[in-house]
């Protein structure tokens, strides 16, 4: 079958009202689910899966992909408006999105989040279509040593989100690494910091940690001192993201999209590390790096490009190799199998019409996401105008509901409140929360891949330098640390010069 014949079959499947309705409905569900704190894109896809059983294969799969893509963007809405990431992938968006909302520029932040999301989504989908085979085969060459060096390099981004004090950032990161070790050791199954509590054997629930660390400190701060300017109404004003700002941030958007494509094509990495790495690289290369963390529009663009760039790329190993790229694509692969489809190389021969229909559907999803996102922003942005004395009790209820819904566990709610008090303490001493979260996410991956590599080599460290991929990541890690030290020295000399003057 020729390429044109395959495209024609794909067009017939996608450009049908039922296919477009499934894709549109999925995006709507995803955006609204992502905008509810604690209801992650993963949960939204899992809850939608049963509704696809009675649908034709292409309709069901497009519905799930729509929920996936809508959920990733939807998480940015509460991250910007109420400092509560709707999904883990939106954690980095809080860093500059919420300060912009505090300045009465929530409309600007939400607009840039939408533009960056749609651009990154389109780039990610094009990468899937053009490079699926090559990127998937490259991802297969990653073993534990390669993953270890990649994650080690990713940890260097902690310096980029540590704010003014690198020391406080490192303390925050060490605390995150420490709490990430709680639970059962995945290699030998031994207990660590469990203290006889069965609920701790599975480790700390990530959603509980995320919401406790970012949302509750604001609520505690308001309760502690309600007269401290907390009850002012935050107006959106007439601020909107302009084309000039989009053009200024375009380089960071493309860079973040490519980071997302690369990390998304490697099974198991996820969108949150991609968002933080994209944000850190944008800050490192920006002439306005001092404004990052205080309400920099480029920071919102970079983080949203990083997490949305992953969305299409996670389908690369799924379609080309039959290997799910993350938890969400693991659910989607179940939908393929329920409908008698086996993702992998043979699908490009036996079901080429489905493959091309998915490719075309993904391109259409970028356009639909723009329109659905524009409407969602208009509906949700009024949250920013609600006085905090009214808003925060509702946010607290949503936080409790979102955390409880993950595992139906009261213990997770306790973890959320403990993390909230820890986050409040960090807020008071000006210790950044982002390094804690990055270390909490990447710490277990770093440890597990290191230990697997050591088991493979019988304890020899030579395996960590076994090929060009590991050498590449060692090299960029060293270069990153050198650049960090140079920047620290330059900033210290600048401060001393200012004090002398």
Residue pairs with C-beta under 8 A, 6 or more apart in sequence:
1 352
6 352
6 353
6 355
6 356
7 356
7 360
9 352
9 353
9 356
9 357
10 353
10 355
10 356
10 357
10 359
10 360
11 360
13 19
13 58
13 353
13 354
13 357
14 20
14 58
14 62
14 357
14 360
14 361
14 364
15 360
18 56
18 59
19 58
19 59
19 62
19 357
19 361
20 364
22 55
22 59
22 60
22 62
22 63
22 66
23 62
23 63
23 65
23 66
23 361
23 364
23 365
23 368
24 66
24 368
24 372
25 63
25 66
26 48
26 62
26 63
26 64
26 65
26 66
26 67
26 68
26 69
26 70
27 66
27 67
27 69
27 70
27 365
27 368
27 369
27 372
28 66
28 70
28 372
29 44
29 48
29 66
29 67
29 70
30 41
30 44
30 45
30 66
30 67
30 68
30 69
30 70
30 71
30 72
30 73
30 74
31 70
31 71
31 73
31 74
31 77
31 372
31 373
31 376
32 70
32 74
32 376
33 39
33 41
33 43
33 44
33 47
33 67
33 70
33 71
33 74
34 40
34 41
34 44
34 70
34 71
34 72
34 73
34 74
34 75
34 76
34 77
34 86
34 87
34 90
35 74
35 75
35 77
35 78
35 86
35 376
35 380
36 78
36 86
36 398
36 402
37 78
37 82
37 84
37 85
37 86
37 211
37 215
37 395
37 398
37 399
37 402
38 207
38 211
38 398
38 399
38 401
38 402
38 403
38 405
38 406
39 86
39 402
39 405
40 71
40 75
40 86
40 87
40 88
40 207
41 67
41 68
41 71
41 72
41 74
41 75
41 87
41 89
41 328
42 327
42 328
42 331
43 405
43 406
44 67
44 71
45 64
45 67
45 68
45 71
45 328
45 331
45 332
46 331
48 63
48 64
48 67
49 64
49 331
49 334
49 335
51 63
52 59
52 60
52 61
52 63
52 64
52 335
52 338
53 60
53 338
55 63
56 339
57 336
57 339
57 340
57 341
57 354
58 354
58 357
58 358
58 361
60 335
60 339
61 332
61 335
61 336
61 339
61 354
61 358
62 358
62 361
64 331
64 332
64 335
65 315
65 332
65 358
65 361
65 362
65 365
66 365
66 368
68 311
68 328
68 332
69 121
69 308
69 311
69 365
69 369
70 369
70 372
71 87
72 87
72 89
72 90
72 117
72 271
72 307
72 308
72 310
72 311
73 113
73 114
73 117
73 121
73 304
73 308
73 369
73 373
74 86
74 87
74 376
75 85
75 86
75 87
75 88
75 89
75 90
75 93
75 307
76 86
76 90
76 93
76 97
76 110
76 113
76 117
76 300
76 304
77 86
77 110
77 113
77 376
77 377
77 380
78 84
78 85
78 86
78 380
78 383
79 85
79 86
79 90
79 91
79 93
79 94
79 97
79 98
80 93
80 94
80 97
80 98
80 100
80 101
80 106
80 109
80 110
80 113
80 300
81 98
81 101
81 106
81 110
81 380
81 381
81 383
81 384
82 98
82 215
82 218
82 383
82 391
82 395
83 94
83 98
83 214
83 215
83 218
84 211
84 214
84 215
84 395
84 398
84 399
85 91
85 93
85 94
85 210
85 211
85 214
87 271
88 206
88 207
88 210
88 270
88 271
88 272
88 441
89 270
89 271
89 272
89 275
89 307
89 310
90 275
90 303
90 304
90 307
91 210
91 214
91 272
91 275
91 276
91 434
91 437
92 161
92 272
92 275
92 276
92 278
92 279
92 303
92 306
92 307
92 434
93 113
93 275
93 300
93 303
93 304
93 307
94 214
95 161
95 279
95 292
95 293
95 299
95 303
95 434
96 109
96 292
96 293
96 294
96 295
96 296
96 297
96 298
96 299
96 300
96 303
97 109
97 113
97 299
97 300
97 303
99 293
99 294
99 295
100 106
100 108
100 109
100 295
100 297
100 300
101 109
101 234
101 384
102 234
102 295
103 295
104 234
104 235
104 236
104 237
104 239
105 236
105 237
105 239
105 295
106 234
106 236
106 381
106 384
107 236
107 237
107 239
107 240
107 241
107 377
107 381
108 239
108 240
108 241
108 245
108 297
109 241
109 297
109 300
110 377
110 380
110 381
111 240
111 241
111 377
112 241
112 245
112 246
112 249
112 297
112 300
112 301
112 304
113 300
113 301
113 304
114 370
114 373
114 374
114 377
115 241
115 246
115 253
115 301
116 249
116 253
116 256
116 300
116 301
116 302
116 304
116 305
116 308
117 304
117 305
117 308
117 369
117 373
118 308
118 366
118 367
118 369
118 370
118 373
119 250
119 253
119 254
119 257
119 305
120 253
120 256
120 257
120 260
120 304
120 305
120 306
120 307
120 308
120 309
121 308
121 309
121 311
121 312
121 365
121 366
121 369
122 363
122 366
123 254
123 257
123 258
123 261
123 309
124 257
124 260
124 261
124 264
124 308
124 309
124 310
124 311
124 312
124 313
125 312
125 359
125 362
125 363
125 365
125 366
126 312
126 363
127 135
127 261
127 312
127 313
127 316
128 312
128 313
128 315
128 316
128 319
128 359
128 362
129 359
129 362
129 363
131 316
132 315
132 316
132 319
132 320
133 320
135 261
135 265
135 313
135 316
135 320
136 265
136 316
136 317
136 319
136 320
136 321
136 323
137 320
138 265
139 265
139 266
139 267
139 316
139 317
139 321
140 317
140 321
140 323
141 469
142 150
142 266
142 469
143 453
143 456
144 448
144 449
144 450
144 452
144 453
144 456
145 449
145 453
145 456
145 463
145 464
145 466
145 467
145 470
146 467
146 469
146 470
146 473
147 266
147 268
147 445
147 449
148 446
148 449
148 450
148 453
148 464
149 464
149 469
149 470
149 473
149 474
149 477
150 266
150 269
150 473
151 442
151 445
151 446
151 449
152 446
152 473
152 477
153 473
153 476
153 477
153 480
154 273
154 276
154 277
154 438
154 442
155 173
155 438
155 439
155 442
155 446
156 477
156 480
156 481
156 484
157 276
157 277
157 279
157 280
157 281
157 438
158 169
158 170
158 173
158 435
158 438
158 439
159 166
159 169
159 280
159 480
159 484
160 279
160 280
160 281
160 283
160 284
161 169
161 276
161 279
161 280
161 283
161 293
161 432
161 434
161 435
161 438
162 168
162 169
162 170
162 172
162 432
162 434
162 435
163 169
163 293
163 430
163 432
165 430
166 488
168 429
168 430
168 431
168 432
169 431
169 432
169 435
170 435
171 431
172 426
172 431
172 432
172 433
172 434
172 435
172 436
172 439
173 435
173 436
173 438
173 439
174 439
175 436
175 439
176 435
176 436
176 437
176 438
176 439
176 440
176 443
177 439
177 440
177 443
179 204
179 209
179 440
180 203
180 204
180 439
180 440
180 441
180 443
180 444
181 192
181 193
181 443
181 444
181 447
182 192
182 193
182 194
182 200
182 203
182 204
183 191
183 192
183 193
183 194
183 200
183 201
183 202
183 203
183 204
184 190
184 191
184 192
184 194
184 201
184 202
184 203
185 191
185 192
186 444
186 448
187 448
187 451
187 452
187 455
191 201
193 200
194 200
194 201
199 409
199 411
203 444
204 415
204 419
204 440
205 403
205 406
205 407
205 409
205 412
205 415
206 440
206 441
207 402
207 403
207 406
207 412
208 403
208 406
208 412
208 413
208 415
208 416
208 419
209 415
209 416
209 419
209 437
209 440
210 437
211 399
211 402
211 403
211 416
211 419
212 415
212 416
212 417
212 418
212 419
212 420
212 422
212 423
213 419
213 420
213 422
213 423
213 433
213 436
213 437
214 423
214 433
215 395
215 399
215 420
216 396
216 399
216 416
216 417
216 419
216 420
216 421
216 423
216 424
217 420
217 423
217 424
217 426
217 427
218 392
219 392
219 395
219 396
219 420
220 420
220 421
220 424
221 228
221 230
221 424
221 427
222 230
222 388
222 389
222 392
224 424
226 389
230 388
230 389
231 387
231 388
231 389
232 387
232 388
233 385
233 386
233 387
234 384
234 385
235 384
235 385
236 381
236 384
236 385
241 297
245 297
246 253
246 301
248 298
249 297
249 298
249 301
249 302
251 285
252 278
252 281
252 282
252 285
252 286
252 298
252 301
252 302
252 305
253 301
253 302
253 305
254 305
255 278
255 281
255 282
255 285
255 302
255 305
256 274
256 275
256 278
256 279
256 281
256 282
256 301
256 302
256 303
256 304
256 305
256 306
256 309
257 305
257 306
257 308
257 309
258 309
259 274
259 277
259 278
259 281
259 306
259 309
260 271
260 274
260 278
260 305
260 306
260 307
260 308
260 309
260 310
260 311
260 313
261 309
261 310
261 312
261 313
262 313
263 269
263 270
263 273
263 274
263 277
263 310
263 313
264 271
264 274
264 309
264 310
264 311
264 312
264 313
264 314
264 316
264 325
264 326
265 313
265 314
265 316
265 317
265 325
266 325
267 317
267 323
267 324
267 325
267 326
268 325
268 326
268 445
269 310
269 326
270 310
270 326
270 327
270 441
271 306
271 307
271 308
271 310
271 311
271 326
272 307
272 437
272 441
273 438
273 441
273 442
274 306
274 307
274 309
274 310
275 303
275 304
275 306
275 307
276 303
276 306
276 434
276 437
276 438
277 306
278 302
278 303
278 305
278 306
278 307
278 309
279 292
279 299
279 302
279 303
279 306
281 302
282 292
282 298
282 299
282 301
282 302
283 289
283 292
283 299
283 302
284 483
286 292
286 296
286 298
288 296
288 298
292 298
292 299
293 299
293 432
310 326
312 362
313 325
314 324
314 325
314 326
314 328
314 329
315 325
315 329
315 358
315 362
316 325
317 323
317 324
317 325
317 329
318 324
318 325
318 329
318 332
318 333
318 343
319 343
319 344
319 347
319 348
319 355
319 358
320 344
320 345
320 348
321 343
321 344
321 345
322 333
322 342
322 343
322 344
322 347
324 330
324 332
324 333
333 343
336 342
336 343
341 347
341 351
341 354
347 354
347 355
348 355
383 391
399 416
400 413
400 416
403 412
403 413
403 415
403 416
404 410
404 412
404 413
406 412
423 433
425 431
426 432
426 433
426 436
427 433
453 463
453 464
454 460
454 463
456 463
457 463
464 470
465 471
465 474
